[in-house]
Amino acid sequence: MSSAPEPRPTRRPSLGRSAALGLCGGLLLGGLGLLAAGLRSLFGAVDCAGLSGPECELLQTATREVGRMQTLSGGALTALGAALFVLLRPKAPAPPEDPGAPSASP
């Protein structure tokens, strides 16, 4: 008898897993883009050329609040995409059992 190792079964790619990983990638990239836009709005300088004092103050306040909301939403989307990626990553294959080793069950 030959002692050739048995070929390992190949895993068939799953359309659902591929779609879910694509969704994770979209969430991660969209979240990072929204996070960057929010940080730019939050810490960037507002151009108040041609505006009066109250108009400039209103524009600065609105830009700061929108930037804060974008930053929070971008961070949440990024965290959600990372969490889904961790849940959907492929599982490590189980180690092969040694036929000569004693079994754990009585």
N, C-alpha and C positions, 0 to 999 in steps of 0.2 A: 504494500500500500504506500501511496505517496503521502508525504507530510506537507503538501503545499498549503499555504495559508488560504483560508476562505476569503474571497473578495468581499470587501465591505460594501453594503448596499449604498448606492448613491441616493442622495436626497433630491427629490424633485422640487424645483423652485415653485413656490406658492405665489399665485397672483395676488391673493389677499395680503400676504406679508409684504410683497413688493409695493403694493399700493399704500399700505400703512407706513412703510419706511419712506416712501415718497412724500406722504403727508407730514411725517416727522421732519424731513428735510425742509419742506416748505414752511413749517412752523418755526424751525430754527432760523432759517434765513430771513423770513419776514419779521420775526421777533428781534433779531439783531439789527435789521434795517430800521425798524420802528424805535428801537432803543437808541441808535445813533442819531436819528432825526430828533428825538426828544431831548437828548443831551445837547445837541447843537442849538435847539430852540431855548433850552433852559439856561445855558451858559453863554450863548452868543450875544453879540451886541445888536440892538434894534436900531435901524436907520430911521431917525425922526426928522429928516430933511423936509421942510415945508409944512410941518405940523406945529400946532400950538402946544403949549405946555400940558393942558389936560388931555388933548388927543394923544400926545406922546406917552403920557403916563398910562392911559387906557390901553394903548397898543403894547406897551411893555408888560403890563399886568396880564393881558390876554395871552400874549406870547409865552410868558412864564407859566401860566396855568395849563395851557395846551401842551407845552413841553413836559410839564410834570406828569400829565395824564399819558402822554405818549411814552415816557420813560417807564412808568408803572406797567402799562399794557405790553410794551416790548419785553420787559423783564419777565412778565407772566407767560407770554407766548414762548419765550426762549426756555423757561423752566418746564413748561408743558411739553414742548418738543423733545427736550432732553429726557424727561421722564418716560415718554412714550418710546423713545429709542432704547432706553434701558429695558423696558418691558418686552420689546419686540426683538431684541437681539437674539441670534441663534444660541441655543443651549449647547454647552460643551458635551461631547459624546461621553457616554458612560464607559468607565474603564472595563476592559475585558475581564471576565471572571477566570480565575486560575482553577482548572479542573482538579488539581492535586491538593488544593487548600481545603482545610476543613470548613464546613458550612457553619454559619452563625446560628442557624435554627436547630433546636434539639431533635 
